[in-house]
Amino acid sequence: MITAKDRLIVALDVPSISEAQALVTRLGDAVSFYKIGYQLGYAGGLPFAQELVSSGKKVFLDLKLHDIGNTVSRGVESVAKLGATFLTVHAYPQTMKAAVEARGDKLRILAVTVLTSYDNADLAEAGYAEGVSQLVMRRAKQAQAIGVDGLVCSAEEAASLRPQVGTLALVTPGIRPAGAATGDQKRVMTPARAIAAGADYLVVGRPVVEAADPKAAAEAIVSEIGGALT
């Protein structure tokens, strides 16, 4: 069983290691799982990931790898040495296959289906004939067949995906507590509704990082997750 606290992944969307360290210190034992994406990753985030792991925290490296198979494999092998729990790749079959083959025993590969900032109009503009729900489902089935460990999807898709993918982990960004601004996200959901829909892990950035009291904000989300699990 995954505890309510372990289901919350706080996105360290800050520009420097010093700010990330300060935030982790403020959050203390309220948060056990952190996501490092492009912004912090390119500012020294990979060594910091090792620091977090050494301190007993779990790390989700949101690097969204997508390249030729050999390049993806070598990148995944390097990431596996950092001790991270999750690593994202884009849900293209060749990319997913290369990542799965190179992940080792502990690293778990998450396939990004469709970014939560995209809607049907965005996909059409990018040249896709399918809408969001159809493309998410097709990529989810491919990911499951290839053997990835989980999917990154909008909480809106979690309910329809859960019966299709069984125990595959569903990691959902675009989580916004009631009343919070949606920002650039187009497919959002509250923590309680996301858990009820079938999400396993909730990625939360700005509602915690930009809160006047980040620890209190994180604790409120964990409490809401716990309530949804009972």
Buried (B, 14 or more C-beta within 10 A) or exposed (E): EEEBBBBBBBBBBBEBBEBBBEBBEEBEEBBBBBBBBEBBBEBBBBEBBBBBBEEEBBBBBBBBBBBEBEEBBEBBBEBBEBBBBBBBBBBBEEBBBBBBBBBEEEBBBBBBBBBBBBBBEBBEEEEBEBBBBBBBBEBBEBBBEBBBBBBBBBBBBBBBBBEEBEEBBBBBBBBBBEEBEEBEBBBBBBBBBBBBBBBBBBBBBBBBBBBEEBBEBBBBBBBBBBEBBE
